[in-house]
Amino acid sequence: MEKRLVTRAGLRFVGVPAGGVHGLAPWRVVWNLIKLLQGWMGAYRLGRRERPAALFATGGYASVPVALAAWLLRVPILVYLPDIEPGLAVRAIARLAARVAVTVEDSRPYFPSRKVVVTGYPVRAEFQGLDRADAVTSLGLSPGLPVLLVLGGSRGAHSINRALSGVLEQVLELGQVVHVSGELDWPWVSERRDALPVVLKARYHAFPYLHEEMGPALAAADLAVCRAGASTLGELSYFGLPAMLVPYPHTWRYQRVNAEWLVGRGAAIKVDDERLPGELLPALRRLLGDRAALEEMSGRMQALARPDAAARLAGELLVLARQCLDGRR
């Protein structure tokens, strides 16, 4: 997935072997430690050849061997925490980093205060200036009906797709749906769409994945149903888009923490994954049927936005890079 997206953006991609070590069987831990060692050796060789002026890391086990190589090569590191609470990789890299950027103020206590800067979550440049009316038109939506955006992560969310499918006709009576299913579920999702009555089919806009159209989809929506990955902290707030958040239950707790942070600020509601089939339709009826409550949630979500986050992160990275280059002269 990463290779395809990076290549699509016209950037050079270099893969680094890596593997997680937390919560795995002992034999798997040993194998992944070998992969991490291979990744460090590869990153170190790449660093010596390319001589980078700075490293930008966002956590995950793939960042660890690269950060260690950069630290040994005296390359300054800016680590960015997209989520509210750091995982093991970000905590480890932060010890080596010159600066730690975080999305929200609540993340400050996890790191040494002298290193921390609060930047917000960066969003794509093409999101700027999107108009809701234009977005509705570009996606072929009706301007007179509420718009529900349903999406999972980069590969989709199977449980969300199934829950929506189970009540799809009833949901389409409430408004129109933009559904980003992910490529794995797309075959049966497209069949489900094709089997709908003509009137309801016109309200159901399903896609396996959205690239350039993702911004218009977010701008056009009145409510989102999605996971609670880090992007929800930046993209939903940027568009003031209230949400029903369904944290992914099979990984570390960061999605639950993200969801609870937004719920605590009145910008979203949270539904546990296993309860979604029974609670999805009643919650949608309640939210889409109360325009005033939805607008209040939207305002609370919008208040969390930091539109200059990307520029602030870039500024921090450039400062480190200039300092490194000055030191080499």
ROPATOR-5146 format. One line per 2 residues: number of its first residue (from 1); for each residue x, y, z of N, C-alpha, C. Coordinates in nm, 2 decimals, m for minus. Each point is the difference from the previous one (the first is absolute). Example, Ala and Ser with C-alpha at 12.3 -4.5 7.8 and 13.67 -1.06 7.14 Angstrom:
2
1> 1.32:m0.57:0.78:m0.09:0.12:0.00:0.09:0.12:0.00  m0.04:0.11:m0.07:0.09:0.11:0.00:m0.08:0.11:0.08
***
This chain:
329
1> 0.08:m0.12:0.00:m0.08:0.12:0.00:0.09:0.13:0.00  0.09:0.00:0.09:0.09:0.12:0.01:0.08:0.02:m0.13
3> 0.05:m0.11:m0.05:0.08:0.02:m0.13:m0.09:0.05:m0.11  m0.12:m0.05:m0.01:m0.09:0.05:m0.11:m0.03:0.15:0.02
5> m0.03:0.04:0.12:m0.04:0.14:0.02:0.12:0.09:m0.02  0.12:m0.04:0.05:0.12:0.09:m0.02:0.03:0.01:m0.15
7> 0.00:m0.11:m0.07:0.03:0.00:m0.14:m0.10:0.08:m0.08  m0.13:m0.01:0.04:m0.10:0.08:m0.06:0.02:0.15:0.01
9> 0.06:0.04:0.12:0.03:0.14:0.02:0.13:0.05:m0.07  0.06:m0.09:m0.07:0.12:0.03:m0.08:0.13:0.01:0.09
11> 0.00:m0.07:0.11:0.11:0.00:0.09:0.08:m0.13:m0.01  0.12:0.00:0.03:0.08:m0.12:0.01:m0.03:m0.08:0.12
13> m0.01:m0.13:m0.01:m0.03:m0.08:0.11:0.11:m0.10:0.03  0.04:m0.01:0.12:0.10:m0.11:0.04:m0.05:m0.07:0.12
15> m0.02:m0.13:m0.02:m0.06:m0.09:0.11:0.11:m0.03:0.10  m0.04:m0.01:0.12:0.09:m0.04:0.11:m0.06:m0.12:0.08
17> 0.08:m0.11:0.01:m0.06:m0.12:0.07:m0.02:0.04:0.15  m0.11:m0.05:0.06:m0.03:0.03:0.14:m0.11:m0.09:0.04
19> m0.02:m0.01:0.13:m0.11:m0.08:0.06:m0.02:0.04:0.14  m0.12:m0.02:0.05:m0.04:0.03:0.13:0.05:m0.11:0.10
21> 0.01:0.04:0.13:0.05:m0.09:0.10:m0.09:m0.01:0.12  m0.11:0.08:0.00:m0.08:0.01:0.12:m0.12:m0.10:m0.02
23> m0.02:m0.08:0.10:m0.12:m0.09:0.01:0.00:m0.11:m0.10  0.12:m0.05:m0.05:0.01:m0.10:m0.09:0.06:m0.13:0.06
25> m0.01:m0.11:m0.07:0.06:m0.13:0.05:0.15:0.02:m0.01  0.07:m0.07:0.09:0.15:0.01:0.01:0.07:m0.02:m0.13
27> m0.04:m0.10:m0.07:0.06:m0.03:m0.13:m0.01:0.12:m0.10  m0.12:0.06:0.01:m0.03:0.11:m0.09:0.08:0.12:0.04
29> 0.02:0.02:0.13:0.08:0.11:0.05:0.15:m0.01:m0.05  0.05:m0.12:0.01:0.14:m0.02:m0.05:0.01:0.03:m0.15
31> m0.09:m0.05:m0.07:0.00:0.02:m0.15:m0.01:0.15:m0.03  m0.09:0.07:0.07:m0.01:0.15:m0.02:0.12:0.08:0.04
33> 0.07:m0.05:0.11:0.12:0.07:0.04:0.11:m0.02:m0.11  0.00:m0.11:m0.06:0.09:m0.02:m0.12:m0.03:0.10:m0.11
35> m0.13:0.02:m0.03:m0.05:0.09:m0.10:0.04:0.14:0.04  m0.02:0.04:0.13:0.04:0.13:0.04:0.15:0.03:m0.01
37> 0.08:m0.10:0.02:0.14:0.01:m0.02:0.03:0.02:m0.14  m0.06:m0.07:m0.09:0.02:0.01:m0.14:m0.05:0.14:m0.05
39> m0.11:0.05:0.06:m0.05:0.13:m0.03:0.10:0.11:0.04  0.06:m0.02:0.12:0.10:0.10:0.05:0.12:0.01:m0.09
41> 0.05:m0.12:m0.04:0.12:m0.01:m0.09:m0.03:0.07:m0.13  m0.12:m0.03:m0.06:m0.04:0.06:m0.13:m0.02:0.15:0.02
43> m0.06:0.05:0.11:m0.02:0.14:0.02:0.13:0.07:0.02  0.09:m0.06:0.07:0.14:0.06:0.03:0.07:0.01:m0.13
45> 0.00:m0.10:m0.09:0.07:0.01:m0.13:m0.06:0.11:m0.08  m0.14:0.01:0.00:m0.07:0.10:m0.08:0.04:0.14:0.05
47> 0.00:0.02:0.14:0.04:0.12:0.06:0.14:0.05:m0.04  0.09:m0.09:0.00:0.14:0.03:m0.03:0.01:0.05:m0.15
49> m0.08:m0.06:m0.08:0.00:0.03:m0.14:m0.07:0.13:m0.03  m0.12:0.02:0.06:m0.08:0.12:m0.03:0.04:0.12:0.08
51> 0.05:m0.02:0.12:0.04:0.11:0.09:m0.12:0.09:0.03  m0.11:m0.05:0.05:m0.12:0.09:0.03:0.04:0.11:0.10
53> m0.07:0.11:m0.01:0.02:0.11:0.10:m0.10:m0.01:0.12  m0.10:m0.08:m0.01:m0.09:m0.02:0.11:m0.09:m0.12:m0.03
55> m0.06:m0.06:0.10:m0.09:m0.11:m0.01:m0.13:0.03:0.06  m0.11:m0.02:m0.07:m0.14:0.01:0.05:m0.06:m0.13:0.02
57> m0.04:m0.04:0.12:m0.05:m0.13:0.03:m0.13:0.02:0.07  m0.09:m0.10:m0.03:m0.14:0.01:0.06:m0.03:m0.13:0.08
59> 0.10:m0.07:0.04:m0.03:m0.12:0.08:m0.02:m0.12:m0.08  m0.05:m0.11:0.07:m0.01:m0.13:m0.06:0.14:m0.07:0.00
61> m0.01:m0.13:0.00:0.13:m0.07:0.01:0.09:0.02:m0.12  m0.05:0.03:m0.11:0.09:0.03:m0.12:0.08:0.12:0.02
63> m0.04:0.09:0.09:0.08:0.12:0.02:0.12:m0.02:0.09  0.00:m0.11:0.08:0.10:m0.01:0.10:0.14:m0.03:m0.06
65> 0.02:m0.09:m0.09:0.13:m0.02:m0.05:0.05:0.12:m0.08  m0.08:0.08:m0.06:0.04:0.12:m0.07:0.04:0.11:0.10
67> m0.08:0.01:0.10:0.04:0.10:0.10:0.13:m0.03:0.07  0.02:m0.13:0.03:0.13:m0.04:0.06:0.12:0.03:m0.09
69> m0.02:m0.03:m0.13:0.10:0.03:m0.10:0.03:0.15:0.00  m0.11:0.08:m0.01:0.02:0.15:0.00:0.07:0.05:0.12
71> m0.03:m0.05:0.12:0.06:0.04:0.12:0.15:m0.03:0.00  0.04:m0.12:m0.05:0.14:m0.04:m0.01:0.08:0.09:m0.10
73> m0.08:0.04:m0.10:0.07:0.09:m0.11:m0.01:0.15:0.04  m0.05:0.03:0.12:m0.01:0.14:0.05:m0.09:0.08:m0.09
75> m0.11:m0.06:m0.05:m0.10:0.07:m0.07:m0.11:0.03:0.10  m0.04:0.13:0.01:m0.11:0.03:0.10:m0.13:m0.05:m0.04
77> m0.08:m0.04:0.10:m0.12:m0.07:m0.02:m0.12:0.08:0.06  m0.10:0.02:m0.09:m0.13:0.05:0.05:m0.10:m0.11:0.00
79> m0.05:m0.04:0.11:m0.10:m0.11:0.01:m0.13:0.07:0.02  m0.10:m0.04:m0.07:m0.14:0.05:0.01:m0.09:m0.11:0.05
81> m0.08:0.04:0.10:m0.10:m0.09:0.06:m0.14:0.04:m0.06  m0.05:m0.08:m0.09:m0.13:0.04:m0.06:m0.12:m0.02:0.10
83> 0.01:m0.11:0.08:m0.10:m0.04:0.09:0.01:0.08:0.13  m0.10:m0.02:0.09:0.01:0.06:0.14:0.10:m0.06:0.08
85> 0.01:m0.13:0.00:0.09:m0.07:0.09:0.11:m0.07:m0.08  0.13:0.01:0.04:0.10:m0.07:m0.08:0.01:m0.15:0.02
87> 0.04:m0.07:m0.10:0.03:m0.14:0.01:0.14:m0.02:0.03  0.05:m0.12:0.01:0.13:m0.04:0.04:0.11:0.06:m0.10
89> m0.03:0.00:m0.13:0.09:0.05:m0.10:0.03:0.15:0.02  m0.11:0.08:0.01:0.02:0.14:0.02:0.07:0.03:0.13
91> m0.03:m0.07:0.11:0.07:0.02:0.12:0.15:m0.02:m0.01  0.03:m0.11:m0.08:0.14:m0.03:m0.01:0.07:0.10:m0.09
93> m0.06:0.04:m0.11:0.06:0.10:m0.09:0.02:0.13:0.07  m0.10:0.04:0.08:0.00:0.13:0.07:0.13:0.02:0.08
95> 0.06:m0.11:0.06:0.12:0.00:0.07:0.12:0.05:m0.08  m0.01:m0.03:m0.13:0.11:0.03:m0.10:m0.03:0.13:m0.07
97> m0.12:0.05:0.01:m0.04:0.12:m0.08:0.04:0.13:0.05  0.03:0.09:m0.09:0.02:0.14:0.04:m0.13:0.07:0.04
99> m0.10:m0.03:m0.08:m0.13:0.07:0.03:m0.11:m0.11:m0.01  m0.11:0.02:0.08:m0.12:m0.08:0.00:m0.12:0.08:m0.03
101> m0.06:m0.02:m0.12:m0.12:0.08:m0.03:m0.12:m0.09:0.04  m0.11:0.06:0.05:m0.12:m0.07:0.04:m0.12:0.07:m0.06
103> m0.11:m0.07:m0.01:m0.12:0.05:m0.06:m0.08:0.09:0.10  0.00:m0.04:0.13:m0.08:0.07:0.09:0.08:0.03:0.13
105> m0.05:0.10:0.08:0.07:0.03:0.12:0.00:m0.11:0.10  m0.10:m0.09:0.00:m0.01:m0.11:0.10:0.11:m0.10:m0.02
107> 0.08:0.00:m0.11:0.11:m0.09:m0.02:0.13:0.05:0.06  0.01:0.12:0.05:0.12:0.06:0.05:0.06:m0.08:0.11
109> m0.08:m0.05:0.10:0.06:m0.06:0.12:0.08:m0.13:m0.03  m0.02:m0.06:m0.12:0.07:m0.12:m0.03:0.15:0.01:m0.04
111> 0.04:0.13:m0.02:0.14:0.02:m0.05:0.06:0.11:0.08  0.14:0.01:0.00:0.07:0.12:0.06:m0.05:0.13:m0.05
113> m0.04:0.09:0.08:m0.06:0.13:m0.04:0.09:0.08:m0.09  0.13:m0.01:0.01:0.09:0.08:m0.08:0.00:m0.04:m0.14
115> m0.05:m0.12:m0.03:0.00:m0.05:m0.14:m0.13:0.02:m0.07  m0.11:0.03:0.07:m0.13:m0.01:m0.05:m0.05:0.12:m0.07
117> m0.06:m0.01:m0.12:m0.08:0.11:m0.06:m0.13:m0.06:m0.05  m0.11:0.08:0.03:m0.13:m0.04:m0.05:m0.03:0.06:m0.13
119> m0.02:m0.08:m0.10:m0.02:0.04:m0.14:m0.14:m0.02:m0.05  m0.07:m0.09:0.05:m0.12:m0.05:m0.06:0.03:m0.11:m0.10
121> m0.11:m0.05:m0.07:0.02:m0.11:m0.09:0.00:0.06:m0.15  0.10:m0.03:m0.08:0.00:0.06:m0.13:m0.10:m0.07:m0.10
123> m0.06:0.08:m0.08:m0.09:m0.05:m0.10:0.05:0.04:m0.14  m0.05:m0.07:m0.10:0.05:0.02:m0.14:m0.03:0.15:m0.05
125> 0.09:0.05:m0.08:m0.01:0.14:m0.05:m0.13:0.01:m0.08  m0.04:m0.11:m0.07:m0.12:0.01:m0.09:m0.13:0.02:0.08
127> 0.01:m0.02:0.13:m0.13:0.02:0.08:m0.03:0.15:0.01  0.10:0.08:m0.01:m0.02:0.14:0.02:m0.10:0.06:m0.11
129> m0.09:0.08:0.05:m0.09:0.07:m0.09:m0.12:m0.08:m0.06  m0.01:m0.12:0.05:m0.11:m0.08:m0.05:m0.14:0.05:0.05
131> m0.09:0.02:m0.09:m0.13:0.05:0.03:m0.10:m0.11:0.00  m0.09:0.00:0.10:m0.09:m0.12:0.01:m0.09:m0.01:m0.12
133> m0.06:0.11:m0.05:m0.09:m0.01:m0.11:0.07:m0.05:m0.12  0.13:0.04:m0.03:0.08:m0.05:m0.11:0.03:m0.15:0.02
135> 0.03:m0.04:0.13:0.03:m0.14:0.02:m0.12:m0.09:m0.02  m0.12:0.05:0.04:m0.12:m0.08:m0.02:m0.03:m0.02:m0.15
137> 0.02:0.11:m0.08:m0.01:m0.01:m0.15:0.10:m0.10:m0.06  0.13:0.01:0.04:0.10:m0.08:m0.06:m0.02:m0.15:0.03
139> m0.06:m0.03:0.10:m0.02:m0.14:0.04:m0.14:m0.05:m0.06  m0.07:0.08:m0.06:m0.13:m0.04:m0.06:m0.11:m0.02:0.11
141> 0.01:0.08:0.11:m0.10:m0.02:0.11:m0.11:0.11:m0.01  m0.11:m0.03:0.07:m0.11:0.09:0.00:0.02:0.10:0.11
143> m0.02:0.13:m0.03:0.03:0.11:0.10:m0.11:0.00:0.10  m0.11:m0.07:m0.02:m0.11:0.01:0.10:m0.01:m0.11:0.10
145> 0.10:m0.09:0.00:m0.01:m0.12:0.09:0.12:0.00:0.09  m0.01:m0.05:0.12:0.12:m0.02:0.09:0.10:m0.10:m0.07
147> 0.13:0.03:0.03:0.10:m0.09:m0.05:0.07:m0.07:0.11  0.00:m0.13:m0.01:0.07:m0.09:0.10:0.13:m0.05:m0.07
149> 0.11:0.02:0.06:0.13:m0.06:m0.05:0.04:m0.11:0.09  0.02:m0.12:m0.07:0.04:m0.12:0.08:0.13:m0.05:m0.06
151> 0.10:m0.02:0.09:0.13:m0.05:m0.05:0.07:m0.07:0.11  0.10:m0.08:m0.04:0.09:m0.07:0.09:0.13:0.06:m0.01
153> 0.11:m0.08:0.02:0.13:0.05:m0.01:0.04:m0.01:m0.15  0.13:m0.01:m0.02:0.05:0.00:m0.14:m0.05:m0.12:m0.08
155> m0.02:m0.11:0.07:m0.05:m0.12:m0.06:m0.15:m0.03:0.02  m0.07:0.09:0.07:m0.14:m0.02:0.03:m0.01:m0.06:0.14
157> m0.13:m0.01:0.04:m0.03:m0.05:0.13:m0.12:m0.10:m0.02  0.04:m0.13:0.01:m0.10:m0.10:m0.03:m0.13:0.01:0.09
159> 0.02:0.01:0.13:m0.11:0.00:0.09:m0.09:0.12:m0.03  0.05:0.12:m0.03:m0.08:0.11:m0.03:m0.07:m0.02:m0.13
161> 0.07:m0.06:m0.10:m0.07:m0.03:m0.13:m0.12:m0.09:0.02  0.02:m0.11:0.08:m0.10:m0.09:0.02:m0.12:0.06:0.08
163> 0.03:0.08:0.10:m0.11:0.06:0.08:m0.08:0.10:m0.09  0.06:0.07:m0.09:m0.07:0.09:m0.09:m0.08:m0.08:m0.10
165> 0.06:m0.11:m0.05:m0.08:m0.08:m0.09:m0.13:m0.06:0.06  0.01:m0.03:0.13:m0.12:m0.06:0.06:m0.11:0.09:0.01
167> 0.02:0.13:0.00:m0.11:0.10:0.02:0.00:0.10:m0.12  0.06:m0.03:m0.11:0.03:0.09:m0.11:m0.13:0.07:m0.05
169> m0.11:m0.08:m0.02:m0.12:0.06:m0.06:m0.06:0.10:0.10  0.00:m0.03:0.13:m0.05:0.09:0.10:0.08:0.13:0.01
171> 0.13:m0.02:m0.01:0.09:0.12:0.01:m0.02:0.09:m0.13  m0.02:m0.06:m0.11:m0.02:0.08:m0.12:m0.14:0.07:0.00
173> m0.09:m0.04:0.08:m0.12:0.08:0.02:0.02:0.13:0.08  0.11:0.00:0.07:0.04:0.12:0.08:0.07:0.10:m0.08
175> 0.07:m0.04:m0.10:0.08:0.09:m0.08:0.08:m0.07:m0.10  0.12:0.06:m0.04:0.08:m0.07:m0.10:0.14:m0.03:0.07
177> 0.06:m0.11:m0.06:0.12:m0.06:0.06:0.11:0.00:m0.10  0.12:0.05:0.05:0.12:m0.01:m0.07:0.08:m0.11:0.08
179> 0.02:m0.11:m0.06:0.06:m0.12:0.07:0.13:m0.04:m0.06  0.11:0.02:0.07:0.13:m0.04:m0.04:0.03:m0.14:0.06
181> m0.01:m0.11:m0.07:0.00:m0.13:0.06:0.14:m0.06:0.02  0.10:0.05:m0.07:0.12:m0.07:0.00:0.00:m0.10:m0.11
183> 0.12:m0.04:m0.05:0.00:m0.09:m0.12:m0.03:m0.14:0.04  0.03:m0.05:0.12:m0.03:m0.14:0.04:m0.15:m0.03:m0.01
185> m0.08:0.09:0.04:m0.15:m0.03:0.01:m0.07:0.05:m0.13  0.07:0.07:m0.09:m0.07:0.06:m0.11:m0.08:m0.10:m0.09
187> 0.05:m0.12:m0.02:m0.08:m0.09:m0.09:m0.15:m0.02:0.05  m0.01:m0.03:0.13:m0.14:m0.02:0.05:m0.07:0.13:0.02
189> 0.07:0.11:0.04:m0.07:0.13:0.02:m0.05:0.05:m0.14  0.07:m0.02:m0.11:m0.05:0.04:m0.13:m0.12:m0.08:m0.04
191> 0.00:m0.13:0.04:m0.12:m0.08:m0.03:m0.12:0.04:0.08  0.03:0.04:0.12:m0.11:0.05:0.09:m0.06:0.13:m0.06
193> 0.08:0.08:m0.05:m0.05:0.13:m0.06:m0.08:m0.03:m0.12  0.05:m0.09:m0.09:m0.07:m0.03:m0.12:m0.14:m0.07:0.02
195> m0.02:m0.06:0.12:m0.12:m0.07:0.03:m0.11:0.10:0.06  0.04:0.12:0.02:m0.10:0.09:0.07:m0.10:0.05:m0.10
197> m0.12:0.03:0.05:m0.10:0.07:m0.09:0.05:0.12:m0.06  m0.05:0.04:m0.12:0.06:0.11:m0.07:0.00:0.13:0.08
199> m0.11:0.03:0.07:m0.01:0.13:0.08:0.11:0.00:0.11  0.02:m0.11:0.07:0.10:0.00:0.11:0.14:m0.01:m0.06
201> 0.01:m0.07:m0.11:0.14:m0.01:m0.06:0.05:0.14:m0.04  m0.09:0.09:m0.04:0.05:0.14:m0.03:0.05:0.07:0.12
203> m0.03:m0.05:0.12:0.04:0.07:0.12:0.13:m0.06:0.06  0.04:m0.11:m0.06:0.11:m0.08:0.06:0.12:0.01:m0.09
205> 0.11:0.07:0.04:0.12:0.03:m0.08:0.11:m0.08:0.07  0.03:m0.11:m0.06:0.10:m0.09:0.06:0.13:0.00:m0.08
207> 0.11:m0.01:0.07:0.13:0.01:m0.07:0.09:m0.10:0.08  0.10:m0.07:m0.08:0.09:m0.08:0.07:0.11:0.09:0.08
209> 0.03:0.11:m0.06:0.10:0.09:0.06:m0.02:0.14:m0.06  0.04:0.10:0.07:0.00:0.14:m0.05:0.13:0.06:0.01
211> 0.05:0.06:m0.11:0.13:0.08:0.01:m0.03:0.15:0.00  0.00:0.06:m0.12:m0.03:0.14:m0.01:m0.14:0.04:0.05
213> m0.09:m0.10:0.00:m0.14:0.03:0.03:m0.03:m0.01:0.15  0.10:m0.04:0.08:m0.02:m0.01:0.15:m0.03:0.14:0.06
215> 0.07:0.10:m0.05:m0.03:0.13:0.06:m0.15:0.04:m0.03  m0.05:0.00:m0.12:m0.14:0.03:m0.02:m0.09:m0.09:0.08
217> 0.03:m0.13:0.02:m0.09:m0.08:0.08:m0.01:0.05:0.14  0.11:0.04:0.06:0.00:0.05:0.13:m0.07:0.14:0.01
219> 0.02:0.08:m0.10:m0.06:0.13:0.00:m0.15:m0.01:m0.02  m0.05:m0.10:m0.08:m0.14:m0.01:m0.03:m0.08:m0.06:0.12
221> 0.06:m0.08:0.09:m0.07:m0.08:0.09:m0.05:0.08:0.12  m0.12:m0.05:0.05:m0.05:0.06:0.13:0.04:m0.08:0.12
223> 0.03:m0.13:m0.02:0.04:m0.09:0.11:0.09:m0.11:m0.06  0.09:m0.05:0.08:0.09:m0.11:m0.04:m0.02:m0.11:0.09
225> 0.02:m0.12:m0.05:0.01:m0.13:0.07:0.13:m0.06:m0.04  0.10:m0.01:0.10:0.13:m0.04:m0.04:0.08:m0.05:0.13
227> 0.12:m0.05:m0.03:0.09:m0.04:0.11:0.05:0.12:0.07  0.09:m0.01:0.09:0.05:0.11:0.08:0.15:0.01:m0.01
229> 0.05:m0.03:m0.12:0.14:0.02:m0.02:0.04:0.15:0.01  0.13:0.03:0.00:0.05:0.13:0.02:m0.06:0.10:m0.09
231> m0.03:m0.04:m0.13:m0.05:0.10:m0.10:m0.13:0.06:0.05  m0.08:m0.07:0.08:m0.13:0.06:0.04:0.03:0.13:0.09
233> 0.11:0.00:0.07:0.03:0.12:0.08:0.02:0.12:m0.09  0.06:m0.02:m0.12:0.03:0.12:m0.09:m0.10:0.02:m0.10
235> m0.04:m0.10:m0.08:m0.09:0.02:m0.11:m0.14:0.03:0.04  m0.06:m0.07:0.10:m0.13:0.03:0.04:m0.01:0.14:0.06
237> 0.10:0.04:0.08:m0.01:0.13:0.06:0.02:0.11:m0.11  0.08:m0.03:m0.10:0.03:0.10:m0.10:m0.14:0.04:m0.07
239> m0.08:m0.10:m0.03:m0.13:0.02:m0.06:m0.11:0.02:0.09  0.02:m0.01:0.13:m0.10:0.02:0.10:m0.11:m0.11:m0.02
241> 0.05:m0.13:m0.02:m0.09:m0.11:m0.03:m0.02:m0.09:0.12  m0.12:0.01:0.06:m0.03:m0.09:0.11:0.00:m0.14:m0.04
243> 0.03:m0.09:0.10:0.02:m0.14:m0.04:m0.06:m0.10:0.11  m0.03:m0.12:m0.06:m0.02:m0.12:0.08:0.13:m0.08:m0.01
245> 0.07:m0.01:0.11:0.13:m0.06:m0.01:m0.01:m0.15:0.05  0.06:m0.09:m0.08:0.00:m0.14:0.04:0.15:m0.05:0.01
247> 0.06:0.01:0.11:0.14:m0.03:0.02:0.03:m0.15:m0.04  0.11:m0.02:m0.08:0.04:m0.13:m0.04:0.04:m0.08:0.13
249> m0.07:m0.12:0.03:0.02:m0.06:0.12:0.12:m0.10:0.01  0.07:m0.02:m0.11:0.10:m0.11:0.00:0.15:0.05:0.00
251> 0.02:0.13:0.04:0.13:0.05:0.01:0.01:0.07:0.14  0.12:0.06:0.02:0.02:0.08:0.12:m0.11:0.10:0.02
253> m0.01:0.06:0.11:m0.12:0.08:0.04:0.00:0.14:m0.06  0.09:0.04:m0.09:0.01:0.14:m0.04:m0.13:0.05:m0.07
255> m0.07:m0.09:m0.07:m0.12:0.05:m0.06:m0.11:0.03:0.10  m0.01:m0.08:0.10:m0.10:0.03:0.11:0.03:0.13:0.07
257> 0.13:0.02:0.02:0.04:0.13:0.07:m0.03:0.12:m0.09  0.03:m0.01:m0.13:m0.04:0.10:m0.09:m0.15:0.03:0.00
259> m0.08:m0.11:m0.01:m0.14:0.02:0.00:m0.05:0.06:0.13  0.04:m0.04:0.11:m0.04:0.05:0.13:0.04:0.15:0.01
261> 0.11:0.04:m0.05:0.04:0.14:0.00:m0.10:0.09:m0.08  m0.04:m0.05:m0.12:m0.10:0.08:m0.07:m0.14:0.00:0.06
263> m0.03:m0.12:0.05:m0.13:m0.01:0.07:m0.01:0.09:0.12  0.11:0.01:0.08:0.01:0.09:0.11:m0.02:0.14:m0.03
265> 0.03:0.04:m0.12:m0.02:0.14:m0.05:m0.13:0.02:m0.07  m0.09:m0.09:0.00:m0.13:0.02:m0.06:0.00:0.00:m0.15
267> 0.11:m0.06:m0.06:0.01:0.01:m0.15:m0.04:m0.13:m0.07  m0.02:m0.11:0.08:m0.02:m0.13:m0.05:m0.07:m0.09:0.10
269> m0.05:m0.11:m0.05:m0.05:m0.11:0.09:0.08:m0.12:m0.03  0.01:m0.09:0.09:0.08:m0.13:m0.01:m0.09:m0.12:0.01
271> 0.02:m0.09:m0.09:m0.08:m0.13:0.00:0.11:m0.11:m0.01  m0.01:m0.10:0.09:0.09:m0.11:0.00:m0.02:m0.08:m0.12
273> 0.10:m0.06:m0.06:m0.01:m0.08:m0.12:m0.10:m0.11:0.01  0.00:m0.07:0.11:m0.09:m0.12:0.01:m0.15:0.04:0.01
275> m0.03:0.13:0.04:m0.13:0.05:0.02:m0.05:0.07:m0.12  0.08:0.02:m0.10:m0.04:0.09:m0.11:m0.12:m0.05:m0.08
277> m0.01:m0.14:m0.03:m0.12:m0.04:m0.08:m0.13:0.04:0.07  m0.01:m0.01:0.13:m0.12:0.04:0.06:m0.02:0.15:0.03
279> 0.10:0.07:0.00:m0.01:0.14:0.04:0.02:0.10:m0.12  0.04:m0.05:m0.11:0.03:0.09:m0.11:m0.13:0.08:m0.05
281> m0.10:m0.07:m0.03:m0.12:0.06:m0.05:m0.07:0.09:0.10  m0.02:m0.04:0.13:m0.06:0.09:0.09:0.08:0.13:0.02
283> 0.13:m0.01:0.01:0.09:0.11:0.01:m0.01:0.10:m0.12  0.00:m0.06:m0.12:m0.01:0.09:m0.11:m0.14:0.07:m0.01
285> m0.10:m0.07:0.04:m0.13:0.06:0.00:0.00:0.12:0.10  0.06:m0.02:0.12:0.00:0.10:0.10:0.09:0.12:m0.05
287> 0.11:m0.02:m0.05:0.09:0.11:m0.04:m0.05:0.07:m0.12  m0.03:m0.07:m0.11:m0.05:0.06:m0.12:m0.14:0.07:0.02
289> m0.07:m0.05:0.10:m0.13:0.06:0.02:0.00:0.12:0.09  0.11:0.04:0.06:0.01:0.11:0.08:0.11:0.10:m0.05
291> m0.05:0.09:m0.09:0.10:0.09:m0.07:0.07:0.09:0.09  m0.07:0.05:0.11:0.06:0.09:0.09:0.12:m0.07:0.08
293> m0.02:m0.12:0.04:0.10:m0.08:0.07:0.12:m0.03:m0.09  m0.03:m0.03:m0.12:0.11:m0.03:m0.10:0.08:0.13:m0.02
295> m0.06:0.11:m0.02:0.07:0.12:m0.02:0.08:0.04:0.12  m0.05:m0.03:0.12:0.08:0.03:0.12:0.13:m0.09:0.01
297> m0.02:m0.13:m0.04:0.12:m0.09:m0.01:0.10:0.05:m0.10  m0.06:0.05:m0.11:0.09:0.05:m0.11:0.08:0.12:0.05
299> m0.06:0.09:0.07:0.07:0.12:0.05:0.11:m0.04:0.10  m0.03:m0.10:0.09:0.10:m0.05:0.09:0.11:m0.07:m0.07
301> m0.03:m0.07:m0.10:0.11:m0.07:m0.08:0.09:0.11:m0.07  m0.07:0.10:m0.06:0.08:0.10:m0.07:0.09:0.08:0.10
303> m0.04:0.01:0.12:0.08:0.08:0.10:0.13:m0.07:0.03  0.01:m0.13:m0.03:0.13:m0.08:0.03:0.10:0.01:m0.12
305> m0.04:0.06:m0.11:0.08:0.01:m0.12:0.13:0.08:0.02  0.11:m0.04:m0.06:0.12:0.08:m0.01:0.04:0.00:m0.15
307> m0.06:0.09:m0.08:0.03:m0.01:m0.15:0.14:0.02:m0.04  0.08:0.06:0.09:0.14:0.03:m0.03:0.10:m0.11:0.04
309> m0.05:m0.12:0.04:0.08:m0.11:0.05:0.11:m0.04:m0.09  m0.03:m0.02:m0.13:0.10:m0.04:m0.09:0.12:0.10:m0.01
311> m0.04:0.13:m0.01:0.10:0.10:m0.01:0.09:0.00:0.13  m0.06:m0.02:0.11:0.07:0.01:0.13:0.10:m0.12:0.01
313> m0.05:m0.12:m0.05:0.09:m0.12:0.00:0.12:0.02:m0.10  m0.03:0.06:m0.11:0.10:0.02:m0.10:0.10:0.10:0.05
315> m0.05:0.10:0.07:0.09:0.10:0.06:0.10:m0.06:0.10  m0.05:m0.08:0.09:0.08:m0.07:0.10:0.11:m0.09:m0.07
317> m0.04:m0.07:m0.10:0.09:m0.09:m0.07:0.11:0.09:m0.07  m0.04:0.11:m0.06:0.10:0.08:m0.07:0.10:0.06:0.09
319> m0.04:0.04:0.12:0.09:0.05:0.10:0.11:m0.10:0.04  m0.05:m0.13:0.02:0.10:m0.10:0.03:0.09:m0.03:m0.12
321> m0.05:0.00:m0.12:0.08:m0.02:m0.12:0.11:0.10:m0.01  m0.04:0.13:0.02:0.09:0.11:m0.02:0.11:m0.01:0.11
323> m0.04:m0.03:0.12:0.10:m0.02:0.10:0.11:m0.11:m0.03  m0.06:m0.11:m0.05:0.09:m0.11:m0.04:0.10:0.04:m0.11
325> m0.05:0.07:m0.11:0.08:0.04:m0.11:0.10:0.11:0.05  m0.04:0.09:0.09:0.10:0.09:0.05:0.11:m0.06:0.07
327> m0.03:m0.11:0.07:0.10:m0.08:0.08:0.10:m0.07:m0.09  m0.04:m0.03:m0.12:0.09:m0.07:m0.09:0.09:0.09:m0.08
329> m0.02:0.13:0.01:0.09:0.09:m0.07:0.13:0.03:0.07
***
